Amino acid sequence: MSDFDDFIGTIDDNVQIVEELSEEEAPVVKNKNKKAKKAVKKNTNGDMDNSFSFSIEGGGAMKGGNMDWDFTTTREILKAQTLVPRTNIDDIIAKKLKEERNLKKGKKRKAVEETEEADVDKENAGDLISDNDEDVAADGFGGGVIEDDDDESEGESDSDKSSSESEDEEDNVQQHDMDSDEDEEEKNEFEIERKKAYFAPETDQPAMTYESFAAMNLSRPIQKGLAQVGFVAPTAIQCKTIPVALLGKDICGGAVTGSGKTAAFVVPILERLLYRPRQNASTRVLILCPTRELAVQVHSVAVKLASFTDIQFCLCVGGLSVKSQEMELKQKPDVVVATPGRLIDHVRNSPSFNLESCEILVMDEADRMLEDGFADELGEIVKSCPKSRQTMLFSATMTDNVDQLIRMSLQRPVRLMIDPSNQAASKLIQEFVRIRAHKEGDRPAVLLALCKKTFKRKCIVFFRSKAAAHQMKIVFGLCGLSSAELHGNLSQEQRLEALEKFRDGEVDYLLATDLASRGLDIKGIEVVINFNMPQQFSQYLHRVGRTARAGRNGRSVTLIGEADRKLLKMAVKSSTKTQVKHRVVPAELIVKYKTKLEAITEQVKDVMKQEKEDKAIRQAEMELKKSENMLNHANEIYSRPARTWFQNDKDKKKSKDVGKTAYKAMFKR
Ligand SMILES: Nc1ncnc2c1ncn2[C@@H]1O[C@H](COP(=O)(O)OP(=O)(O)OP(=O)(O)O)[C@@H](O)[C@H]1O
């Protein structure tokens, strides 16, 4: 056990969970917790869990489907390509911790230990637990929704109000929402008419429910692939989508996070490809994803589902070798799974690759891709595909904004929406921790308190910036919490390694930016913590959608500031009463972790300094290796045709700025 484990006393996870729920709920959750733990245990053994059955209302987990998607192959390739080993932040943190331990062993050690012991004794005596009991049981929506006229004194918690007062608050919130409902009801007639004209009438579509994939008349190799990954019965979106997609129609599909949208488009693609003419190989399907990780995952799902077919796939994402992708594309794989930037690079620069034979174009997380920042890239891709193709768009927050959809030149698309849009998964408990305006600086301490005391594993924490995620990675390391970071400042290999470590339980926390918010399907994530509320409600839904997937239970905890009221209202409005809770972190716990954070400030700075120096050395080594390569292979390098770029750095920045402005404008609206 490390010094840091000694430093902070812990209370039992279950104790805390029972405390924060109302009496009727507590026992149920306790059992569900056990169930979830069992399920996770089974997962780690690699067994299929067939004990749950899927209901459209989300009344249980989907049958089967416990397969972990594979990043290993891609990562191994990347590892081999790395010229110089990367800076390892964990090593630097470990070194720092060792230094600190040695320091402690010196003159200060005794004094520090005495203080810590006193601290732990106090907690064990039940002070904190009984505080929590009162505080956390309060189940209201104080998190910034209702303005308090009374100024609460330091340390006085929301729970000091009686629970009936809390309920009043809840009623107020809902009353508020009903008012705005009336406004919303005044819908724009013109838009409704436009949508009517744009989408194919819903009554034309086959409205079937299927109890099993076998009942869908799919070919045997596809059924075998589904059985292999443990998919027994189709989910609601799969029931709706597969028959329509098989008819070759354009689709705009929406269903909550974790409801099986990937297989909803992969299965009909595979089924159609089984009947392709074999004499001339050509790339017939293009699947676009907004992030590399999601593309790796979708590729892995598709390859697994196609195990009993001869369908060929190629993964084209940034961060992986352009050359080996070029070689694969030359073979004309049937399906290309890509991120937009790298795909355009290949369309422009890879001889013999084009999208002229593309028959099906799919966009996963389509609403994200239709945002302004991607507009130029998408325009270029759509232009390269034949007009006669089938186009399918999917997202948990799928837009039906005709202006945006027109960019994709869809042909009378069919709208297939399963749940009311902008809703979280039905088995997600959404908790909110109120951060008052003058307490914004408490966020790190609140996060530490949550992670040290309550959420000790399988927890993903979202930050607004890469720098914040990285800094917290150092703080977590120095506080004895095992974590991996995932954001755009890492190499592709580091990104995939982080995902694998988290997936395999080697680390308990994944500290991520919105890079990880969409589509990623990691089994057994128990909790999602939002260090900040994201700026768009849809983004919030995607983040919290990393848990409570496939009908399983999950919990999200969002630190909500005064500026986030509107989004909190939206969360409350789109959920049932039992889904939304108010969590209070006891004031003394916050003080404790603030003190801890202050104590390690210098260590954090030292680690960052050390990291910077280490990076500079490695960068120099890298440059040296590159120069050596240039000298040794000059002829070959200069004989290659010059690559052309769809966007130079200036254009890229412009696109990004357009995206940012649109994003801000949307938030304002
Ligand atoms: N028919 C099925 N039976 C059992 N499990 C399924 C089935 N279809 C999908 N799953 C499982 O459900 C989980 C969620 O699927 P998927 O990742 O496709 O969700 P999604 O709707 O695309 O989510 P997101 O909106 O977050 O991208 C996956 O773990 C997948 O293996």
Ligand as a Chemical Component Dictionary entry (heavy atoms), coordinates in Angstrom:
data_LIG
# 
_chem_comp.id                   LIG 
_chem_comp.type                 NON-POLYMER 
_chem_comp.pdbx_formal_charge   0 
_chem_comp.three_letter_code    LIG 
# 
loop_
_chem_comp_atom.comp_id 
_chem_comp_atom.atom_id 
_chem_comp_atom.alt_atom_id 
_chem_comp_atom.type_symbol 
_chem_comp_atom.charge 
_chem_comp_atom.model_Cartn_x 
_chem_comp_atom.model_Cartn_y 
_chem_comp_atom.model_Cartn_z 
_chem_comp_atom.pdbx_ordinal 
LIG N1  N1  N 0 -28.949 -7.171 -31.111 1  
LIG C1  C1  C 0 -28.111 -7.014 -30.104 2  
LIG N2  N2  N 0 -28.105 -7.880 -29.078 3  
LIG C2  C2  C 0 -27.259 -7.734 -28.043 4  
LIG N3  N3  N 0 -26.371 -6.736 -27.931 5  
LIG C3  C3  C 0 -26.331 -5.832 -28.910 6  
LIG C4  C4  C 0 -27.179 -5.922 -30.057 7  
LIG N4  N4  N 0 -26.891 -4.901 -30.877 8  
LIG C5  C5  C 0 -25.911 -4.199 -30.285 9  
LIG N5  N5  N 0 -25.572 -4.761 -29.112 10 
LIG C6  C6  C 0 -24.561 -4.277 -28.153 11 
LIG O1  O1  O 0 -25.027 -3.036 -27.678 12 
LIG C7  C7  C 0 -23.949 -2.175 -27.397 13 
LIG C8  C8  C 0 -24.202 -0.818 -28.021 14 
LIG O2  O2  O 0 -24.193 -0.908 -29.426 15 
LIG P1  P1  P 0 -23.678 0.281  -30.342 16 
LIG O3  O3  O 0 -22.296 0.661  -29.952 17 
LIG O4  O4  O 0 -23.936 -0.095 -31.729 18 
LIG O5  O5  O 0 -24.671 1.425  -29.846 19 
LIG P2  P2  P 0 -24.983 2.823  -30.520 20 
LIG O6  O6  O 0 -26.456 2.915  -30.569 21 
LIG O7  O7  O 0 -24.233 2.973  -31.784 22 
LIG O8  O8  O 0 -24.424 3.810  -29.417 23 
LIG P3  P3  P 0 -23.858 5.320  -29.571 24 
LIG O9  O9  O 0 -25.038 6.188  -29.831 25 
LIG O10 O10 O 0 -23.225 5.578  -28.269 26 
LIG O11 O11 O 0 -22.900 5.297  -30.706 27 
LIG C9  C9  C 0 -22.710 -2.850 -27.953 28 
LIG O12 O12 O 0 -21.974 -3.365 -26.873 29 
LIG C10 C10 C 0 -23.221 -3.959 -28.808 30 
LIG O13 O13 O 0 -22.359 -5.067 -28.769 31 
# 
loop_
_chem_comp_bond.comp_id 
_chem_comp_bond.atom_id_1 
_chem_comp_bond.atom_id_2 
_chem_comp_bond.value_order 
_chem_comp_bond.pdbx_ordinal 
LIG N1  C1  SING 1  
LIG C1  N2  SING 2  
LIG C1  C4  DOUB 3  
LIG N2  C2  DOUB 4  
LIG C2  N3  SING 5  
LIG N3  C3  DOUB 6  
LIG C3  C4  SING 7  
LIG C3  N5  SING 8  
LIG C4  N4  SING 9  
LIG N4  C5  DOUB 10 
LIG C5  N5  SING 11 
LIG N5  C6  SING 12 
LIG C6  O1  SING 13 
LIG C6  C10 SING 14 
LIG O1  C7  SING 15 
LIG C7  C8  SING 16 
LIG C7  C9  SING 17 
LIG C8  O2  SING 18 
LIG O2  P1  SING 19 
LIG P1  O3  DOUB 20 
LIG P1  O4  SING 21 
LIG P1  O5  SING 22 
LIG O5  P2  SING 23 
LIG P2  O6  DOUB 24 
LIG P2  O7  SING 25 
LIG P2  O8  SING 26 
LIG O8  P3  SING 27 
LIG P3  O9  DOUB 28 
LIG P3  O10 SING 29 
LIG P3  O11 SING 30 
LIG C9  O12 SING 31 
LIG C9  C10 SING 32 
LIG C10 O13 SING 33 
# 
